[in-house]
Amino acid sequence: MLKKDLTLRNPLRLLGSETQDILSKGGFGAVLARAGVGKTAIIVQLSLETLLRGKNVLHVSLIDPVNKVSLWYQEVFNNLSDRYNAQQVSQLWESILHHRFIMTFKVEGFSVPKLEERLSDLTEQNIFSPDMIVIDGFPFDSDVETSLKHLKTFSEARNLCVWFSVRTHRHQEPLSDGVPPQLADIDDLFEVMIQLQTEGKNIHVNAIKGGSAGQVTSGLILDPATMLIVDEKAS
């Protein structure tokens, strides 16, 4: 079955276990990287892995418009399924689209209460009810502790897991455990942190907190041609 094959092929499974989600309900996860390294690509792959399991994903973008976010999904999905029958791939793509909802904000117009209000509107009208939320472009360089604690309470009450992209900076050294300064005071809110780190021409994918931190992820890299996570040992 194509859906099962694509799920099994996804190396993101190595960040958790084969039978459990990487994040538990109410959990926070973060994808850490400098600008342009591949945070959105990872966020989209996390979403697709969830969509392929028949679960609903709300993608919140503070960076790109809806059409660009949609293009990200289409390109990553096409690269993930390029070796399979085109007709089957097209049918599977159409079948997972209704499990995804894209919501956009301008950074200056975004707040956790606004997100909760719009999400409540969707769920109360039976339009869309997510199992996972991804937030791409959340401004972690500002004081966000109160907002994140509010969102944490909200996500736990609704049994949601939430992934964030976190932009790190070259001039800021991470802490000894790899956590960036932006998250130093709020890292206890996050169960999982995935770091993208450039080394020569390679972009290494490492779990620095939660999942299989420091273990099986050591061989995972982001392929710059496809923007997919691959196992370096198998390539």
C-alpha positions in Angstrom: 0.0 0.0 0.0 1.5 3.3 -1.1 0.5 5.2 2.0 2.1 2.6 4.3 5.2 2.5 2.1 5.7 6.3 2.3 5.2 6.2 6.0 7.8 3.5 6.5 10.2 5.2 4.2 10.2 8.4 6.2 13.4 8.6 8.3 11.7 11.0 10.7 10.4 7.8 12.4 14.0 7.4 13.7 13.4 10.5 15.9 10.8 8.6 17.9 9.7 5.0 18.0 8.1 3.0 15.3 4.8 2.8 17.1 4.5 6.2 18.8 4.3 9.8 17.7 7.4 11.8 18.1 5.4 14.2 20.3 2.8 13.2 22.8 -0.5 15.0 23.0 0.0 18.4 24.5 3.7 18.3 23.7 5.8 21.0 22.1 8.5 20.3 19.5 11.0 22.7 17.9 13.0 22.6 14.7 16.1 24.7 15.1 18.3 26.2 12.3 19.7 29.4 10.9 17.8 31.2 8.1 17.6 29.3 4.9 18.9 26.0 6.2 15.7 23.9 5.9 13.3 24.5 8.8 10.2 24.8 6.7 11.2 21.6 4.8 11.4 19.7 8.0 8.1 21.1 9.3 6.4 20.1 6.1 7.8 16.5 6.3 6.6 16.3 9.9 3.2 17.3 8.7 3.1 14.9 5.8 4.1 12.0 8.0 1.1 12.9 10.2 -1.2 13.4 7.2 -0.3 10.0 5.8 -1.4 8.4 9.1 -4.9 9.9 8.5 -4.5 12.7 11.2 -5.4 16.4 10.8 -2.7 19.1 10.6 -3.2 22.8 11.0 -0.2 24.6 9.3 0.1 28.2 10.6 2.6 30.3 8.6 3.8 33.7 9.7 6.3 33.7 6.8 4.6 32.6 3.5 1.2 33.1 1.9 -1.1 30.1 1.4 -0.1 29.4 -2.2 3.6 29.2 -1.3 2.9 26.9 1.7 0.8 24.6 -0.6 3.7 24.5 -3.1 6.1 23.4 -0.3 3.8 20.4 0.5 3.4 19.5 -3.2 7.1 19.6 -3.9 8.1 17.6 -0.8 5.3 15.1 -1.4 6.4 14.7 -5.0 10.0 14.1 -4.0 8.9 11.6 -1.4 6.8 9.6 -3.8 8.8 10.0 -7.1 9.5 6.3 -7.5 5.8 5.3 -7.4 3.0 5.0 -9.9 1.9 8.5 -10.9 -1.8 7.7 -10.8 -1.6 6.2 -7.3 0.5 9.1 -6.1 -2.1 11.6 -7.4 -5.0 9.7 -5.7 -3.1 9.6 -2.4 -2.3 13.3 -2.6 -6.0 14.1 -3.1 -7.0 11.9 -0.3 -4.7 13.6 2.3 -5.5 17.2 1.3 -8.7 17.3 3.4 -6.6 16.5 6.5 -4.6 19.7 6.1 -5.7 23.3 6.8 -3.4 26.3 6.1 -3.7 29.4 8.1 -1.6 32.5 7.6 -0.9 35.6 9.7 1.4 38.6 9.5 4.0 38.4 12.3 2.9 41.7 13.8 -0.7 40.6 13.7 -0.2 37.2 15.3 -1.0 36.3 18.9 -1.9 33.1 20.7 -5.4 34.4 21.6 -6.0 35.2 17.9 -4.9 31.7 16.9 -7.1 30.1 19.5 -10.1 32.3 18.4 -9.7 31.3 14.7 -9.2 27.6 15.6 -12.3 27.7 17.8 -14.3 29.1 14.9 -13.2 26.2 12.8 -13.8 23.4 15.3 -17.2 24.8 16.5 -18.5 24.8 13.0 -17.1 21.3 12.3 -14.9 22.7 9.5 -11.6 21.5 10.8 -10.3 20.0 14.0 -6.5 19.4 14.1 -4.5 16.7 15.8 -1.3 18.6 15.3 -0.4 22.3 14.8 2.8 23.5 13.1 3.7 27.2 13.5 6.3 28.4 11.0 7.9 31.8 11.8 7.0 32.3 15.5 9.0 35.3 16.8 11.2 33.6 19.4 13.6 36.6 19.6 11.0 38.4 21.6 9.5 37.7 25.1 7.2 34.8 24.4 7.1 32.9 27.7 3.6 34.0 28.7 2.2 33.3 25.2 3.8 29.8 25.0 2.5 28.8 28.5 -1.0 29.9 27.4 -0.7 27.9 24.2 0.7 24.9 26.2 -2.4 24.9 28.4 -4.6 25.2 25.3 -2.9 22.4 23.5 -3.0 20.1 26.5 -6.7 20.8 27.0 -7.4 19.9 23.3 -5.0 17.0 23.1 -2.9 18.7 20.4 0.8 18.5 19.7 2.5 21.6 18.4 5.7 22.0 16.3 7.6 25.3 15.9 10.3 26.4 13.6 13.0 28.4 15.6 15.4 30.6 13.8 18.9 30.5 15.4 21.7 33.0 14.8 25.3 32.4 13.8 26.6 35.0 16.3 24.8 33.4 19.2 26.5 30.3 20.8 24.1 27.6 22.0 24.2 26.4 25.6 26.2 23.3 26.5 23.2 21.0 25.8 22.8 22.6 22.3 19.7 24.7 23.2 19.8 28.1 21.6 19.7 31.3 23.8 16.1 32.1 22.5 14.8 29.0 24.3 17.1 29.0 27.4 14.4 30.2 29.8 11.5 28.2 28.2 13.2 24.9 27.1 11.2 23.1 29.8 8.1 23.7 27.7 9.6 21.6 24.9 9.7 17.8 24.8 11.6 17.5 21.5 14.2 19.7 19.8 15.6 18.9 16.3 18.6 20.8 15.2 19.8 21.3 11.6 23.5 22.0 11.5 25.6 22.6 8.5 28.9 20.9 8.1 30.6 21.5 4.8 28.0 20.7 2.1 25.9 18.5 4.5 23.1 19.6 6.7 22.9 17.2 9.7 19.7 16.4 11.4 20.1 15.8 15.2 17.6 15.4 18.0 19.2 17.4 20.9 16.2 16.9 23.2 13.7 14.1 23.5 13.0 11.4 20.9 16.3 9.5 20.3 18.5 12.4 21.2 22.2 11.8 20.4 21.6 8.3 19.2 20.2 7.0 15.9 19.8 10.5 14.5 23.6 10.9 14.0 23.3 9.6 10.4 20.5 11.7 9.2 21.1 14.5 6.8 18.9 16.9 4.7 19.4 16.3 1.0 19.8 19.8 -0.6 18.4 18.5 -3.9 15.1 17.2 -2.6 14.9 18.8 0.8 14.1 15.3 2.2 15.7 13.8 5.3 17.8 10.8 4.3 20.0 8.3 6.1 23.5 9.1 5.2 24.6 5.5 5.8 22.1 4.2 3.2 22.8 6.8 0.6 
